Amino acid sequence: MIELRNVKKNFDDLEVLKDISMTICDHEIYGIIGQSGAGKSTLLRCINGLEDYQSGEILVNGEKVTLEDKNKLRQMQKNMGMIFQNFNLLNRLDVYDNVALPMKFWGMKTKTPEAKKKIEGLIELVGLSDKIHARPRELSGGQKQRVAIARALVLDPQILLCDEATSALDPAITKEILDLLQKINKEMGITIVVVTHQMEVVKQICERVSFLKNGKVLAEGRPEELFVKPIREVKQFLQEESGHLPSEGVNIQLFFTDESSDDPVITMMARALNVDFSICWGKLEDFRSNVFGSLVINVKEEDREKVCAYLDEKKVLWEVL
């Protein structure tokens, strides 16, 4: 659906995107995560043609995104809905007319029976049928974002681009919005690209994710792969440490993923090997209703070899800290 090949983007002498390559599949929910200033939003704006780029290629449905052909770009943008952190609603318009706004920009009638059915259907989809004539000032932050989502869908896009769409919302409302995005992805088959600095967003809905830092992709894969066994830069981003570990013995970190998350490996190992160990640190994370995590245990030096061999036998990922 979307392919980036060695994309570079500068603002004057500042290099913002540095040789970015990634592939986003049809019907996928794809996350782009990183700290503020990593280049996430700039990357999203290059995908939909709001920003130009200096070199490389961005392809959407096999067509190159370029600012040179304005008519072609406009047609491509029609196929890419976008929602923002600050909602971008017009205060003088009610919910119905805010949702209808893109249709007006394209010269479409918004009061015909067909248009009304479509707009009211989208308002119902996002759960705001009782607010159809309300103004933005009468809505909560979560309701405003629901209006923005309905507006982004009104031109029947194949792609929905979300730029920090939940950053201004509290955790409970964020979960509701993410549930709505998952519903849209599943029921309407829309490819969704989510730019965020919130780990909870990526964990809940994204099937794959890229981690950006200083304009570079440092890691890409399933969220559980990135966050359960993070590289050093991701660990710094998460501000995650294993606490104060014992200075004696051997500290071993175990990573529980698809293959091992359901097995009682720790108790099985204690019985099978007849060894004692201390649990020093641990975490569990919920990834799209699957619980994965990691655990740090401390074993005696003389038990190290057989513990590691047992973990290999059970196909548990591990490393000595």
GUDRENMAR-998143 format. One record per residue (C-alpha): residue number from 1; x, y, z; residue in three letters. Coordinates in pm, 1 decimal, decimal comma. Example, Ala and Ser with C-alpha at 12.3 -4.5 7.8 and 13.67 -1.06 7.14 Angstrom:
2
<k->1	x->1230,0	y->-450,0	z->780,0	r->ala> .
<k->2	x->1367,0	y->-106,0	z->714,0	r->ser> .
//
This chain:
321
<k->1	x->0,0	y->0,0	z->0,0	r->met> .
<k->2	x->276,7	y->246,7	z->96,7	r->ile> .
<k->3	x->646,1	y->209,8	z->19,9	r->glu> .
<k->4	x->929,4	y->443,8	z->115,0	r->leu> .
<k->5	x->1265,4	y->401,9	z->-53,5	r->arg> .
<k->6	x->1568,2	y->587,0	z->84,8	r->asn> .
<k->7	x->1370,0	y->903,9	z->157,7	r->val> .
<k->8	x->1565,4	y->1210,6	z->265,5	r->lys> .
<k->9	x->1414,9	y->1541,5	z->375,0	r->lys> .
<k->10	x->1586,5	y->1868,6	z->466,6	r->asn> .
<k->11	x->1467,4	y->2194,5	z->614,5	r->phe> .
<k->12	x->1740,8	y->2424,7	z->479,9	r->asp> .
<k->13	x->2063,1	y->2280,4	z->625,7	r->asp> .
<k->14	x->1883,8	y->2060,2	z->880,8	r->leu> .
<k->15	x->1849,1	y->1697,2	z->771,6	r->glu> .
<k->16	x->1518,8	y->1575,9	z->919,6	r->val> .
<k->17	x->1473,1	y->1239,3	z->745,7	r->leu> .
<k->18	x->1783,9	y->1034,9	z->676,9	r->lys> .
<k->19	x->1752,5	y->750,5	z->425,9	r->asp> .
<k->20	x->1412,0	y->623,9	z->545,2	r->ile> .
<k->21	x->1287,5	y->296,0	z->396,0	r->ser> .
<k->22	x->975,1	y->105,4	z->503,4	r->met> .
<k->23	x->684,3	y->-89,8	z->357,4	r->thr> .
<k->24	x->327,7	y->-60,4	z->490,3	r->ile> .
<k->25	x->93,5	y->-337,5	z->379,5	r->cys> .
<k->26	x->-267,8	y->-317,3	z->265,8	r->asp> .
<k->27	x->-524,3	y->-333,5	z->553,1	r->his> .
<k->28	x->-245,3	y->-303,7	z->813,8	r->glu> .
<k->29	x->-230,1	y->-84,2	z->1124,0	r->ile> .
<k->30	x->127,8	y->42,6	z->1120,6	r->tyr> .
<k->31	x->290,7	y->249,9	z->1393,2	r->gly> .
<k->32	x->569,5	y->508,6	z->1369,7	r->ile> .
<k->33	x->701,4	y->586,2	z->1717,1	r->ile> .
<k->34	x->975,4	y->801,4	z->1865,2	r->gly> .
<k->35	x->1039,8	y->1106,8	z->2077,3	r->gln> .
<k->36	x->943,2	y->1458,8	z->1976,0	r->ser> .
<k->37	x->1175,2	y->1577,4	z->1700,6	r->gly> .
<k->38	x->1244,4	y->1229,1	z->1566,8	r->ala> .
<k->39	x->1088,8	y->1317,8	z->1229,2	r->gly> .
<k->40	x->762,2	y->1121,9	z->1266,7	r->lys> .
<k->41	x->515,6	y->1394,3	z->1168,4	r->ser> .
<k->42	x->739,0	y->1518,3	z->886,4	r->thr> .
<k->43	x->746,6	y->1164,5	z->749,8	r->leu> .
<k->44	x->367,1	y->1145,0	z->759,1	r->leu> .
<k->45	x->334,5	y->1480,7	z->581,1	r->arg> .
<k->46	x->570,4	y->1357,9	z->309,6	r->cys> .
<k->47	x->353,2	y->1049,1	z->259,5	r->ile> .
<k->48	x->42,8	y->1256,3	z->188,6	r->asn> .
<k->49	x->221,9	y->1529,2	z->-5,2	r->gly> .
<k->50	x->191,6	y->1813,2	z->246,2	r->leu> .
<k->51	x->573,1	y->1826,3	z->249,4	r->glu> .
<k->52	x->820,2	y->1767,6	z->-31,6	r->asp> .
<k->53	x->1132,5	y->1554,6	z->7,5	r->tyr> .
<k->54	x->1475,1	y->1594,5	z->-146,9	r->gln> .
<k->55	x->1558,7	y->1240,1	z->-258,5	r->ser> .
<k->56	x->1429,1	y->884,3	z->-259,3	r->gly> .
<k->57	x->1077,2	y->770,8	z->-347,9	r->glu> .
<k->58	x->740,2	y->745,8	z->-173,7	r->ile> .
<k->59	x->490,0	y->520,6	z->-350,7	r->leu> .
<k->60	x->121,7	y->490,3	z->-261,7	r->val> .
<k->61	x->-59,7	y->214,4	z->-448,4	r->asn> .
<k->62	x->238,1	y->208,0	z->-684,1	r->gly> .
<k->63	x->208,8	y->579,6	z->-768,1	r->glu> .
<k->64	x->489,3	y->816,7	z->-674,0	r->lys> .
<k->65	x->399,7	y->1096,3	z->-433,6	r->val> .
<k->66	x->532,6	y->1417,4	z->-587,5	r->thr> .
<k->67	x->440,8	y->1785,2	z->-566,8	r->leu> .
<k->68	x->520,8	y->1838,6	z->-935,1	r->glu> .
<k->69	x->183,3	y->1719,0	z->-1067,1	r->asp> .
<k->70	x->-72,2	y->1905,8	z->-854,3	r->lys> .
<k->71	x->-380,5	y->1739,4	z->-1003,1	r->asn> .
<k->72	x->-239,9	y->1390,2	z->-955,7	r->lys> .
<k->73	x->-131,3	y->1473,1	z->-600,1	r->leu> .
<k->74	x->-477,5	y->1607,7	z->-519,0	r->arg> .
<k->75	x->-637,7	y->1282,7	z->-634,7	r->gln> .
<k->76	x->-392,2	y->1083,5	z->-422,0	r->met> .
<k->77	x->-465,9	y->1300,5	z->-118,5	r->gln> .
<k->78	x->-837,0	y->1234,5	z->-165,2	r->lys> .
<k->79	x->-753,8	y->869,5	z->-100,2	r->asn> .
<k->80	x->-571,3	y->950,8	z->226,8	r->met> .
<k->81	x->-777,4	y->1072,5	z->521,3	r->gly> .
<k->82	x->-588,3	y->1248,7	z->799,9	r->met> .
<k->83	x->-659,3	y->1315,9	z->1166,0	r->ile> .
<k->84	x->-458,3	y->1546,2	z->1391,3	r->phe> .
<k->85	x->-382,4	y->1597,3	z->1758,5	r->gln> .
<k->86	x->-574,5	y->1927,1	z->1774,8	r->asn> .
<k->87	x->-880,4	y->1797,6	z->1581,3	r->phe> .
<k->88	x->-886,5	y->2093,4	z->1331,5	r->asn> .
<k->89	x->-1264,9	y->2137,9	z->1352,2	r->leu> .
<k->90	x->-1440,2	y->2461,8	z->1248,9	r->leu> .
<k->91	x->-1614,1	y->2609,3	z->1552,3	r->asn> .
<k->92	x->-1884,9	y->2780,9	z->1345,9	r->arg> .
<k->93	x->-2002,7	y->2447,2	z->1200,6	r->leu> .
<k->94	x->-2196,9	y->2171,5	z->1374,1	r->asp> .
<k->95	x->-2093,5	y->1805,9	z->1372,6	r->val> .
<k->96	x->-2276,6	y->1728,2	z->1047,6	r->tyr> .
<k->97	x->-2118,8	y->2014,4	z->854,4	r->asp> .
<k->98	x->-1771,4	y->1947,1	z->994,8	r->asn> .
<k->99	x->-1793,3	y->1588,5	z->873,9	r->val> .
<k->100	x->-1928,1	y->1707,4	z->537,3	r->ala> .
<k->101	x->-1651,7	y->1966,0	z->487,4	r->leu> .
<k->102	x->-1423,8	y->1757,5	z->258,6	r->pro> .
<k->103	x->-1720,7	y->1687,8	z->32,7	r->met> .
<k->104	x->-1780,1	y->2063,2	z->0,3	r->lys> .
<k->105	x->-1413,4	y->2117,3	z->-86,9	r->phe> .
<k->106	x->-1457,4	y->1867,2	z->-371,5	r->trp> .
<k->107	x->-1773,8	y->2036,7	z->-495,8	r->gly> .
<k->108	x->-2006,7	y->1760,1	z->-379,1	r->met> .
<k->109	x->-2359,3	y->1823,1	z->-254,6	r->lys> .
<k->110	x->-2395,6	y->1749,4	z->116,4	r->thr> .
<k->111	x->-2773,1	y->1770,4	z->164,0	r->lys> .
<k->112	x->-2892,3	y->1515,0	z->-89,8	r->thr> .
<k->113	x->-3049,6	y->1192,6	z->46,9	r->pro> .
<k->114	x->-2740,0	y->993,4	z->-55,2	r->glu> .
<k->115	x->-2500,2	y->1242,8	z->107,4	r->ala> .
<k->116	x->-2711,0	y->1266,1	z->423,3	r->lys> .
<k->117	x->-2721,5	y->886,8	z->452,4	r->lys> .
<k->118	x->-2344,2	y->866,4	z->417,6	r->lys> .
<k->119	x->-2262,2	y->1148,8	z->659,6	r->ile> .
<k->120	x->-2515,1	y->1037,6	z->919,8	r->glu> .
<k->121	x->-2387,4	y->680,7	z->884,5	r->gly> .
<k->122	x->-2032,4	y->791,1	z->964,0	r->leu> .
<k->123	x->-2152,9	y->997,9	z->1258,8	r->ile> .
<k->124	x->-2333,5	y->688,0	z->1384,9	r->glu> .
<k->125	x->-2019,8	y->479,3	z->1327,1	r->leu> .
<k->126	x->-1818,6	y->704,1	z->1559,7	r->val> .
<k->127	x->-2098,8	y->704,8	z->1818,7	r->gly> .
<k->128	x->-2217,4	y->1066,3	z->1794,0	r->leu> .
<k->129	x->-2569,5	y->1042,6	z->1649,6	r->ser> .
<k->130	x->-2704,2	y->1235,0	z->1949,6	r->asp> .
<k->131	x->-2452,6	y->1517,4	z->1885,6	r->lys> .
<k->132	x->-2516,7	y->1565,4	z->1514,1	r->ile> .
<k->133	x->-2611,3	y->1934,1	z->1550,4	r->his> .
<k->134	x->-2371,7	y->2018,9	z->1834,1	r->ala> .
<k->135	x->-2089,6	y->2271,8	z->1786,1	r->arg> .
<k->136	x->-1727,9	y->2174,1	z->1872,2	r->pro> .
<k->137	x->-1736,8	y->2391,1	z->2188,0	r->arg> .
<k->138	x->-2011,8	y->2162,8	z->2318,9	r->glu> .
<k->139	x->-1803,6	y->1845,9	z->2274,1	r->leu> .
<k->140	x->-1538,8	y->1676,8	z->2486,0	r->ser> .
<k->141	x->-1191,0	y->1611,4	z->2347,7	r->gly> .
<k->142	x->-1276,8	y->1251,3	z->2269,8	r->gly> .
<k->143	x->-1596,6	y->1352,4	z->2091,6	r->gln> .
<k->144	x->-1407,6	y->1609,9	z->1884,6	r->lys> .
<k->145	x->-1162,1	y->1342,8	z->1774,7	r->gln> .
<k->146	x->-1451,9	y->1116,3	z->1677,8	r->arg> .
<k->147	x->-1584,8	y->1395,3	z->1456,4	r->val> .
<k->148	x->-1238,7	y->1433,0	z->1302,1	r->ala> .
<k->149	x->-1227,4	y->1058,4	z->1230,6	r->ile> .
<k->150	x->-1571,2	y->1065,7	z->1064,4	r->ala> .
<k->151	x->-1460,7	y->1366,2	z->856,1	r->arg> .
<k->152	x->-1145,0	y->1182,2	z->747,7	r->ala> .
<k->153	x->-1357,6	y->890,1	z->623,1	r->leu> .
<k->154	x->-1618,1	y->1086,2	z->431,4	r->val> .
<k->155	x->-1435,4	y->1064,4	z->94,9	r->leu> .
<k->156	x->-1397,4	y->684,3	z->124,6	r->asp> .
<k->157	x->-1017,1	y->678,1	z->160,5	r->pro> .
<k->158	x->-813,9	y->358,0	z->148,5	r->gln> .
<k->159	x->-562,1	y->502,6	z->395,4	r->ile> .
<k->160	x->-606,3	y->682,9	z->727,3	r->leu> .
<k->161	x->-307,3	y->880,8	z->858,0	r->leu> .
<k->162	x->-312,9	y->963,1	z->1230,5	r->cys> .
<k->163	x->-71,3	y->1230,3	z->1356,1	r->asp> .
<k->164	x->-53,9	y->1208,0	z->1738,4	r->glu> .
<k->165	x->-431,9	y->1160,0	z->1728,9	r->ala> .
<k->166	x->-460,5	y->1060,1	z->2097,2	r->thr> .
<k->167	x->-191,1	y->1278,3	z->2256,8	r->ser> .
<k->168	x->-442,2	y->1533,1	z->2391,2	r->ala> .
<k->169	x->-672,6	y->1270,3	z->2540,8	r->leu> .
<k->170	x->-677,3	y->1097,1	z->2877,8	r->asp> .
<k->171	x->-605,1	y->720,5	z->2896,4	r->pro> .
<k->172	x->-969,4	y->607,8	z->2909,2	r->ala> .
<k->173	x->-1069,9	y->820,3	z->2608,7	r->ile> .
<k->174	x->-753,1	y->715,6	z->2426,2	r->thr> .
<k->175	x->-856,1	y->351,2	z->2458,8	r->lys> .
<k->176	x->-1201,6	y->431,2	z->2317,0	r->glu> .
<k->177	x->-1048,3	y->607,4	z->2015,7	r->ile> .
<k->178	x->-806,6	y->320,0	z->1956,2	r->leu> .
<k->179	x->-1093,3	y->69,6	z->1976,9	r->asp> .
<k->180	x->-1273,7	y->279,9	z->1714,3	r->leu> .
<k->181	x->-967,9	y->280,4	z->1485,5	r->leu> .
<k->182	x->-943,0	y->-97,7	z->1515,9	r->gln> .
<k->183	x->-1311,5	y->-126,9	z->1426,7	r->lys> .
<k->184	x->-1262,9	y->93,4	z->1120,5	r->ile> .
<k->185	x->-961,3	y->-110,7	z->1012,1	r->asn> .
<k->186	x->-1144,9	y->-441,2	z->1053,1	r->lys> .
<k->187	x->-1486,5	y->-349,5	z->915,4	r->glu> .
<k->188	x->-1387,3	y->-105,6	z->640,6	r->met> .
<k->189	x->-1051,0	y->-257,0	z->543,9	r->gly> .
<k->190	x->-872,9	y->77,4	z->570,5	r->ile> .
<k->191	x->-494,9	y->85,2	z->608,0	r->thr> .
<k->192	x->-404,1	y->296,1	z->912,9	r->ile> .
<k->193	x->-70,0	y->464,0	z->982,9	r->val> .
<k->194	x->-31,2	y->590,3	z->1339,9	r->val> .
<k->195	x->237,2	y->842,1	z->1436,4	r->val> .
<k->196	x->276,4	y->863,5	z->1812,7	r->thr> .
<k->197	x->515,1	y->893,0	z->2105,6	r->his> .
<k->198	x->276,1	y->690,9	z->2325,2	r->gln> .
<k->199	x->381,7	y->330,1	z->2372,3	r->met> .
<k->200	x->29,1	y->233,4	z->2483,5	r->glu> .
<k->201	x->-107,2	y->328,2	z->2141,1	r->val> .
<k->202	x->138,1	y->104,4	z->1957,1	r->val> .
<k->203	x->88,3	y->-185,5	z->2197,9	r->lys> .
<k->204	x->-289,4	y->-180,3	z->2168,3	r->gln> .
<k->205	x->-349,7	y->-159,2	z->1792,9	r->ile> .
<k->206	x->-36,8	y->-174,5	z->1576,4	r->cys> .
<k->207	x->62,8	y->-493,1	z->1397,4	r->glu> .
<k->208	x->406,2	y->-358,5	z->1304,3	r->arg> .
<k->209	x->601,6	y->-53,4	z->1411,2	r->val> .
<k->210	x->908,8	y->149,0	z->1318,6	r->ser> .
<k->211	x->1112,7	y->326,9	z->1584,5	r->phe> .
<k->212	x->1258,1	y->660,2	z->1468,9	r->leu> .
<k->213	x->1535,8	y->857,4	z->1630,3	r->lys> .
<k->214	x->1704,0	y->1164,3	z->1480,0	r->asn> .
<k->215	x->1542,5	y->1098,3	z->1143,5	r->gly> .
<k->216	x->1653,4	y->735,3	z->1115,1	r->lys> .
<k->217	x->1470,4	y->404,2	z->1146,8	r->val> .
<k->218	x->1660,7	y->222,4	z->1420,3	r->leu> .
<k->219	x->1425,7	y->-73,1	z->1460,9	r->ala> .
<k->220	x->1124,6	y->-222,9	z->1284,0	r->glu> .
<k->221	x->903,1	y->-520,3	z->1363,1	r->gly> .
<k->222	x->610,9	y->-632,7	z->1570,5	r->arg> .
<k->223	x->558,9	y->-416,3	z->1880,8	r->pro> .
<k->224	x->622,2	y->-706,4	z->2116,5	r->glu> .
<k->225	x->955,5	y->-771,5	z->1946,4	r->glu> .
<k->226	x->1065,1	y->-410,4	z->1989,4	r->leu> .
<k->227	x->940,3	y->-355,6	z->2343,0	r->phe> .
<k->228	x->980,0	y->-693,1	z->2513,2	r->val> .
<k->229	x->1345,0	y->-721,5	z->2407,6	r->lys> .
<k->230	x->1434,5	y->-362,1	z->2319,5	r->pro> .
<k->231	x->1756,0	y->-237,5	z->2166,1	r->ile> .
<k->232	x->1945,9	y->19,8	z->2372,3	r->arg> .
<k->233	x->1783,7	y->322,1	z->2202,6	r->glu> .
<k->234	x->1432,4	y->185,0	z->2252,7	r->val> .
<k->235	x->1512,7	y->105,3	z->2614,5	r->lys> .
<k->236	x->1621,8	y->467,6	z->2662,6	r->gln> .
<k->237	x->1301,9	y->586,7	z->2495,6	r->phe> .
<k->238	x->1096,6	y->370,1	z->2731,9	r->leu> .
<k->239	x->1306,2	y->491,5	z->3027,0	r->gln> .
<k->240	x->1324,6	y->130,2	z->3128,0	r->glu> .
<k->241	x->1584,5	y->-10,4	z->3359,8	r->glu> .
<k->242	x->1611,0	y->-344,7	z->3534,4	r->ser> .
<k->243	x->1651,1	y->-179,0	z->3873,7	r->gly> .
<k->244	x->1936,9	y->-252,1	z->4110,9	r->his> .
<k->245	x->2051,3	y->-603,1	z->4029,0	r->leu> .
<k->246	x->2257,7	y->-822,5	z->4261,9	r->pro> .
<k->247	x->2632,2	y->-792,0	z->4219,6	r->ser> .
<k->248	x->2688,2	y->-1157,5	z->4307,0	r->glu> .
<k->249	x->2578,7	y->-1457,0	z->4102,6	r->gly> .
<k->250	x->2454,0	y->-1437,2	z->3743,2	r->val> .
<k->251	x->2166,5	y->-1211,7	z->3633,1	r->asn> .
<k->252	x->1972,9	y->-1362,1	z->3342,5	r->ile> .
<k->253	x->1692,2	y->-1181,6	z->3163,4	r->gln> .
<k->254	x->1421,1	y->-1400,9	z->3011,5	r->leu> .
<k->255	x->1195,2	y->-1276,4	z->2731,6	r->phe> .
<k->256	x->848,4	y->-1425,5	z->2697,2	r->phe> .
<k->257	x->696,9	y->-1401,3	z->2348,8	r->thr> .
<k->258	x->450,6	y->-1606,1	z->2141,6	r->asp> .
<k->259	x->631,6	y->-1935,3	z->2179,0	r->glu> .
<k->260	x->687,2	y->-1927,6	z->2555,6	r->ser> .
<k->261	x->440,2	y->-1683,7	z->2711,0	r->ser> .
<k->262	x->188,5	y->-1951,8	z->2813,2	r->asp> .
<k->263	x->431,9	y->-2200,3	z->2966,4	r->asp> .
<k->264	x->515,8	y->-2202,5	z->3341,3	r->pro> .
<k->265	x->885,9	y->-2211,8	z->3255,0	r->val> .
<k->266	x->1014,6	y->-2073,9	z->3584,5	r->ile> .
<k->267	x->844,2	y->-2325,8	z->3813,7	r->thr> .
<k->268	x->916,4	y->-2608,1	z->3568,8	r->met> .
<k->269	x->1285,3	y->-2514,9	z->3566,5	r->met> .
<k->270	x->1308,6	y->-2498,4	z->3945,1	r->ala> .
<k->271	x->1164,9	y->-2848,6	z->3975,9	r->arg> .
<k->272	x->1352,2	y->-3002,8	z->3682,7	r->ala> .
<k->273	x->1694,1	y->-2865,3	z->3779,0	r->leu> .
<k->274	x->1645,4	y->-2849,4	z->4155,9	r->asn> .
<k->275	x->1800,9	y->-2501,1	z->4165,6	r->val> .
<k->276	x->1727,7	y->-2194,2	z->4374,4	r->asp> .
<k->277	x->1715,9	y->-1848,1	z->4223,4	r->phe> .
<k->278	x->1589,5	y->-1498,7	z->4301,5	r->ser> .
<k->279	x->1345,9	y->-1299,4	z->4089,8	r->ile> .
<k->280	x->1499,4	y->-951,0	z->4068,8	r->cys> .
<k->281	x->1283,4	y->-761,8	z->3819,6	r->trp> .
<k->282	x->999,0	y->-820,2	z->3581,2	r->gly> .
<k->283	x->730,0	y->-665,1	z->3363,1	r->lys> .
<k->284	x->423,1	y->-776,0	z->3171,5	r->leu> .
<k->285	x->282,7	y->-593,4	z->2870,0	r->glu> .
<k->286	x->-53,2	y->-631,0	z->2695,3	r->asp> .
<k->287	x->-14,7	y->-641,5	z->2316,5	r->phe> .
<k->288	x->-350,6	y->-665,0	z->2136,2	r->arg> .
<k->289	x->-491,1	y->-893,2	z->2411,5	r->ser> .
<k->290	x->-172,8	y->-1104,6	z->2430,0	r->asn> .
<k->291	x->43,7	y->-1070,6	z->2740,4	r->val> .
<k->292	x->419,4	y->-1077,0	z->2685,8	r->phe> .
<k->293	x->704,2	y->-965,1	z->2905,3	r->gly> .
<k->294	x->1045,2	y->-1023,7	z->3055,0	r->ser> .
<k->295	x->1191,8	y->-1133,7	z->3385,6	r->leu> .
<k->296	x->1534,7	y->-1104,6	z->3545,3	r->val> .
<k->297	x->1647,4	y->-1390,4	z->3768,7	r->ile> .
<k->298	x->1967,4	y->-1430,2	z->3966,8	r->asn> .
<k->299	x->2126,7	y->-1775,7	z->3981,4	r->val> .
<k->300	x->2444,0	y->-1910,3	z->4137,5	r->lys> .
<k->301	x->2749,8	y->-1915,0	z->3913,6	r->glu> .
<k->302	x->2770,3	y->-2295,4	z->3932,7	r->glu> .
<k->303	x->2409,0	y->-2322,2	z->3804,1	r->asp> .
<k->304	x->2458,3	y->-2090,1	z->3508,6	r->arg> .
<k->305	x->2538,1	y->-2348,0	z->3241,6	r->glu> .
<k->306	x->2247,6	y->-2584,0	z->3314,6	r->lys> .
<k->307	x->1996,4	y->-2297,6	z->3353,5	r->val> .
<k->308	x->2095,3	y->-2152,7	z->3016,9	r->cys> .
<k->309	x->2082,2	y->-2497,8	z->2855,5	r->ala> .
<k->310	x->1733,4	y->-2554,3	z->2996,2	r->tyr> .
<k->311	x->1611,3	y->-2220,0	z->2863,3	r->leu> .
<k->312	x->1750,8	y->-2305,9	z->2519,7	r->asp> .
<k->313	x->1571,3	y->-2640,3	z->2532,3	r->glu> .
<k->314	x->1241,5	y->-2466,4	z->2612,0	r->lys> .
<k->315	x->1305,5	y->-2208,0	z->2335,8	r->lys> .
<k->316	x->1299,6	y->-1915,9	z->2578,8	r->val> .
<k->317	x->1490,8	y->-1607,8	z->2465,8	r->leu> .
<k->318	x->1743,6	y->-1499,5	z->2727,3	r->trp> .
<k->319	x->2058,4	y->-1297,9	z->2782,2	r->glu> .
<k->320	x->2307,4	y->-1257,3	z->3064,0	r->val> .
<k->321	x->2312,2	y->-899,3	z->3195,1	r->leu> .
//
